[in-house]
Amino acid sequence: MSRRKRIWLVVIAVLLASVLAWGTLYHEVQKTTKITHIVHKRKPIVKPVAKWQKPNLAMDLDGAQTATLDQKMRAMNFIGSVLIVRGGKVMFERQYGQANAVRQRANDADTAYAIDSVQKLITGALVMQQVQQNHLALTDHISKFYPGVPHGNQITIRQMLDMTSGLWLNGPVGPTTPQTDDQIIDYDIHHLTFDQSLYNQWRYSQVNYNLLAGVLTKLTGKSYEALFNQQIIQRFNLRQTVFMPSDNSHVAVAYAGTKMDNVDYGKEVVTPDASWHDELGTGRIAMSARDLYVAISKIMQGQLISQTSLKQLYESGSKSTYGGGTYNLYNAAVNHGLGYGYQTMSLVSKDGQNGLIMMGNSFRAKHSIKPFAEQLYVSLFKK
């Protein structure tokens, strides 16, 4: 096969995957369209780490690639952090734009960004940990934990992990004032619907992962935040990861765009605390690029659950390739987070050795990083 034909086949594959995964982008972009206002704060359950410190990663900077990649980032007016790891070593790491324009603080290697839906990959792994410990079965029905879920006696944990449950929440994923985790889940149960036509069919619906977060609490006796802190933050020694909302000065401020679709540092996207809390198991975390890569790579390397459990978890549950909290593409875990002015794209190989992390604090429709990141990952690691 000629080189030109191989290139075209790769491009077509990327485009098809992007179309199948479009539901994620469509759903998440709904959260970016309004400049919102602050409401009263609820303090986090778990205290943040005392020292903000990025993980140590081996370096193998690629001089030949650096100038080209840097030029591409600047050409697309990217605002945020980029980390590329090859063979477990950093080959490219750069930051662009402002983390806090008022304080004149630029985005740097210590900056954290909301990861939005990328969190589902971690929630899925925590659920699988309970399966591995024989506290849960993928064939268990959600009615076992929440009898009030419509048609819950038909819906399995596996279907919820793959978003083929038929459950749908039309509107916000929780109440409009900050409430407890149990109250948020109770709200979801009383507002969700079951669509028979979507049963066993893929439809991106984040309420699945809120309910799964509740299942984790019922099984462990810990809040989702406390469990995440113990099993992810402490286990992997992550020192640049916090729950939102956070007043940590290292968390980048999100900015809106101008009419010309450029970043507008005069318009902050301020999200109500209730909206963050509502994203219980689906999008409440902020992380630095290095912390995010370390967390996903260690999960892929079997440091949370076994390789057998990983293989079982990360199976495509539909034509979308979504399964277990991630899109299973390019022999990698592929996730796109988008909401509240932030956007994140993570692609980490199933062996955890190669990774591409792009995290931004200004989403503008013409500057979506999703297709760019997928094409870049393929060009770097799927030759």
C-alpha positions in Angstrom: 0.0 0.0 0.0 1.4 3.4 -0.9 2.3 6.0 1.7 -0.4 8.4 0.4 -3.1 5.8 0.6 -2.1 4.9 4.2 -2.2 8.6 5.2 -5.7 8.9 3.7 -6.9 5.8 5.6 -5.7 7.3 8.9 -7.4 10.6 8.2 -10.7 8.9 7.3 -10.5 6.8 10.5 -10.0 9.9 12.6 -12.9 11.7 11.0 -15.2 8.7 11.5 -14.3 8.4 15.1 -14.9 12.1 15.6 -18.4 11.8 14.1 -19.3 8.9 16.3 -18.1 10.7 19.4 -19.9 14.0 18.4 -22.5 13.4 21.1 -19.9 14.3 23.8 -19.0 17.6 22.2 -22.7 18.5 21.6 -23.6 17.7 25.2 -20.7 19.4 26.8 -20.8 22.6 24.7 -24.2 23.3 26.3 -22.3 24.2 29.5 -20.1 26.8 27.9 -22.7 29.2 26.4 -23.4 31.5 29.4 -21.4 33.8 31.6 -22.8 32.9 35.0 -22.6 34.3 38.5 -21.2 33.2 41.8 -23.5 31.8 44.5 -22.6 30.9 48.1 -19.8 28.4 48.5 -19.8 25.0 50.2 -16.4 24.0 51.6 -14.8 20.9 50.1 -15.0 17.7 52.2 -11.3 16.9 51.7 -8.7 19.4 52.5 -6.3 20.2 49.5 -2.7 19.1 49.7 -0.4 21.4 51.6 2.3 21.7 48.9 1.5 22.2 45.3 4.1 20.2 43.4 4.1 18.7 39.9 5.1 15.1 39.4 8.6 14.3 38.3 8.7 12.8 34.8 11.7 11.8 32.8 12.6 14.2 30.0 13.5 13.5 26.4 12.6 16.7 24.6 12.4 16.4 20.9 14.1 19.5 19.4 13.0 18.6 15.9 9.4 18.4 16.9 9.3 21.3 19.4 9.5 24.2 16.9 6.8 22.7 14.6 4.4 21.8 17.4 4.9 25.2 19.1 4.1 26.9 15.8 0.9 24.9 15.4 -0.3 25.7 18.9 0.2 29.4 18.3 -1.4 29.3 14.9 -4.6 27.9 16.4 -4.6 30.6 19.2 -4.5 27.9 21.8 -4.7 29.0 25.5 -3.6 26.4 28.0 -1.1 23.6 28.6 0.2 20.9 26.3 2.0 17.8 27.4 3.2 15.0 25.1 4.8 11.9 26.5 6.6 9.2 24.4 7.8 6.0 26.0 7.2 7.4 29.4 9.3 10.5 28.8 8.3 14.1 28.2 9.0 15.0 24.6 7.0 18.3 24.5 5.7 20.5 27.2 4.5 24.1 26.7 2.0 26.5 28.1 0.2 29.5 26.4 -1.9 32.5 27.4 -3.0 33.7 30.8 -4.1 31.7 33.8 -5.3 34.8 35.6 -5.2 38.1 33.6 -6.1 40.3 36.6 -3.1 38.9 38.6 -1.0 38.8 35.4 -0.2 35.2 35.9 0.6 33.2 32.8 -0.4 29.5 32.3 2.6 27.4 33.4 3.5 23.8 34.3 1.8 24.2 37.7 -1.5 25.4 36.3 -4.6 23.3 36.8 -7.7 23.2 34.6 -11.2 21.7 35.1 -11.1 18.3 33.3 -14.9 18.0 32.9 -15.9 14.7 31.4 -12.4 13.2 31.5 -13.3 12.5 35.1 -15.6 9.7 33.9 -12.6 7.5 33.0 -11.5 7.6 36.7 -15.0 7.1 38.0 -15.3 4.0 35.8 -12.0 2.6 37.1 -13.2 3.2 40.7 -16.4 1.2 39.9 -14.3 -1.6 38.4 -12.3 -1.7 41.6 -15.4 -2.6 43.5 -16.1 -5.3 40.9 -12.6 -6.7 41.3 -13.0 -6.8 45.1 -16.3 -8.8 44.6 -18.4 -6.0 46.1 -20.2 -5.4 42.9 -21.0 -7.2 39.6 -21.3 -5.6 36.2 -24.5 -7.5 35.8 -26.0 -6.0 39.0 -29.0 -3.8 38.3 -29.1 -0.1 39.4 -32.4 -0.9 41.2 -30.4 -2.8 43.8 -29.0 0.5 45.0 -31.7 3.0 43.8 -35.1 1.4 43.5 -36.6 4.7 42.3 -34.7 4.7 39.0 -37.3 4.1 36.2 -36.8 0.6 34.7 -33.9 0.2 37.1 -34.5 -3.6 37.2 -33.6 -3.7 33.5 -30.5 -1.5 33.7 -27.1 -3.0 34.6 -24.0 -1.4 35.9 -22.3 -2.3 32.6 -24.9 -0.5 30.6 -24.4 2.6 32.7 -20.6 2.5 32.3 -21.2 2.3 28.5 -24.0 4.8 28.4 -26.5 2.4 26.9 -28.9 2.4 29.8 -31.6 4.4 28.1 -31.6 7.0 31.0 -31.7 10.6 30.1 -31.8 13.8 32.1 -33.3 16.7 30.2 -31.8 19.8 31.9 -29.2 20.3 34.6 -27.6 17.3 36.3 -28.6 18.6 39.7 -30.4 21.3 41.7 -29.6 25.0 41.3 -28.3 25.5 44.9 -25.4 23.6 46.5 -26.7 20.5 48.2 -25.3 17.2 49.6 -24.3 14.3 47.3 -27.4 12.3 48.4 -29.7 15.3 47.6 -28.1 15.7 44.2 -28.7 12.0 43.3 -32.2 12.2 44.7 -32.8 15.2 42.4 -31.5 13.3 39.4 -33.6 10.2 40.1 -36.8 12.4 40.3 -36.0 14.2 37.1 -34.5 11.5 34.8 -36.5 9.6 32.2 -36.1 6.2 30.6 -36.3 6.1 26.8 -37.0 2.5 25.6 -35.8 3.4 22.1 -32.3 4.3 23.6 -32.1 1.1 25.7 -29.0 -0.8 24.6 -28.2 2.1 22.3 -25.5 4.6 23.0 -26.4 8.1 24.0 -24.1 10.3 26.0 -25.8 11.1 29.3 -23.8 12.1 32.3 -26.5 11.2 34.8 -25.2 7.6 34.5 -22.0 8.6 36.2 -23.7 10.6 38.9 -25.6 7.4 39.9 -22.5 5.4 39.7 -20.8 7.8 42.1 -23.7 7.2 44.5 -23.2 3.4 44.1 -19.6 3.8 45.1 -20.6 5.7 48.2 -23.1 3.0 49.2 -20.5 0.3 48.7 -17.6 2.0 50.4 -19.3 4.1 53.1 -17.2 7.1 51.8 -18.3 10.1 49.9 -17.1 10.2 46.3 -14.7 13.0 47.2 -13.2 11.1 50.1 -12.9 7.9 47.9 -11.3 9.8 45.1 -8.8 11.4 47.5 -7.8 8.1 49.0 -7.7 5.9 45.9 -6.5 8.4 43.3 -4.9 11.5 44.8 -3.1 9.8 47.7 -2.4 6.5 45.9 -0.7 8.3 42.9 0.7 11.1 45.0 -1.0 13.8 43.0 -0.3 17.3 44.4 -1.9 19.4 41.7 -5.5 18.0 41.8 -8.5 19.6 43.5 -12.3 19.4 43.5 -14.2 22.4 42.0 -15.1 24.9 43.1 -11.7 25.8 44.4 -10.0 29.0 45.5 -6.6 27.6 44.8 -4.6 30.2 43.0 -3.1 27.6 40.6 -6.5 26.8 39.1 -6.8 28.8 35.8 -9.6 31.3 35.4 -11.9 30.4 32.4 -12.4 33.1 29.8 -15.0 33.7 27.1 -14.4 34.6 23.5 -14.8 37.8 21.5 -17.1 38.2 18.5 -14.1 37.3 16.4 -13.7 34.1 18.4 -10.5 35.2 20.1 -10.0 34.9 23.9 -11.4 37.8 25.8 -9.5 38.3 29.0 -12.0 40.9 30.1 -14.8 38.2 30.4 -14.4 35.5 33.0 -16.7 32.5 32.9 -17.8 32.2 36.5 -19.7 29.0 37.2 -22.2 28.7 40.1 -20.9 26.4 42.9 -24.1 24.3 42.6 -23.2 23.5 39.0 -19.8 22.1 40.0 -21.3 20.1 42.9 -23.9 18.7 40.5 -21.1 17.2 38.4 -20.6 14.7 41.2 -18.9 11.8 39.4 -18.8 13.4 36.0 -16.8 16.6 36.0 -15.8 18.2 39.3 -12.0 17.8 39.1 -9.3 20.2 38.2 -5.8 18.9 37.5 -2.5 20.0 36.0 -1.4 18.4 32.7 1.2 16.2 34.5 -1.2 15.1 37.2 -3.8 14.1 34.6 -1.2 12.1 32.6 0.1 10.4 35.7 -3.4 9.4 36.9 -4.4 7.9 33.6 -1.1 6.2 32.9 -1.0 4.6 36.3 -4.5 3.3 35.9 -3.6 1.9 32.5 -0.5 0.3 34.0 -2.6 -1.6 36.5 -1.8 0.4 39.6 -5.5 0.7 40.6 -7.1 -2.4 39.1 -5.5 -5.4 37.5 -4.8 -5.7 33.8 -7.6 -8.3 33.5 -10.1 -5.9 35.0 -8.8 -3.1 32.7 -9.4 -5.3 29.7 -12.9 -6.1 30.9 -13.7 -2.4 31.7 -12.4 -0.8 28.5 -14.5 -2.7 26.0 -16.5 -0.7 23.4 -20.1 -0.9 24.4 -21.4 0.4 21.1 -20.4 1.7 17.7 -19.4 4.9 19.5 -16.4 2.9 21.0 -17.4 4.3 24.4 -17.0 1.9 27.2 -16.0 2.1 30.9 -15.7 5.9 30.8 -13.6 6.4 27.8 -13.6 6.1 24.0 -11.5 3.1 23.1 -9.7 4.3 20.0 -6.1 4.0 18.5 -5.3 1.4 21.2 -5.7 4.3 23.7 -8.1 5.8 26.2 -9.5 8.9 24.5 -11.4 11.5 26.4 -12.8 14.9 25.7 -13.9 17.3 28.5 -15.7 20.5 27.7 -17.7 22.8 29.9 -17.7 26.0 31.9 -15.1 27.7 29.7 -12.6 24.8 30.0 -11.7 22.1 27.5 -9.4 19.1 27.9 -8.4 16.4 25.5 -6.5 13.3 26.8 -5.2 10.4 24.8 -3.1 7.9 26.7 -2.0 4.5 25.2 -3.4 1.4 26.9 0.1 0.6 28.2 0.4 4.1 29.7 3.6 4.9 28.0 2.5 7.4 25.4 0.2 10.3 26.0 -1.1 13.6 24.7 -2.7 16.0 27.1 -4.2 19.4 26.0 -5.9 21.5 28.6 -7.4 24.9 27.9 -9.1 27.7 29.9 -10.9 29.4 27.0 -13.3 27.4 24.8 -14.2 29.0 21.5 -16.2 27.1 18.9 -13.6 27.7 16.1 -10.8 26.5 18.4 -12.0 23.1 19.5 -8.9 21.0 20.3 -10.6 17.7 19.8 -9.9 17.0 16.0 -6.4 18.6 16.3 -5.4 16.4 19.3 -6.7 13.2 17.7 -4.9 13.8 14.4 -1.7 14.8 16.3 -1.8 11.6 18.5 -2.3 9.4 15.4 0.6 11.1 13.5 2.9 10.7 16.5 2.0 7.2 17.8 0.1 5.3 15.1 2.6 5.2 12.2 
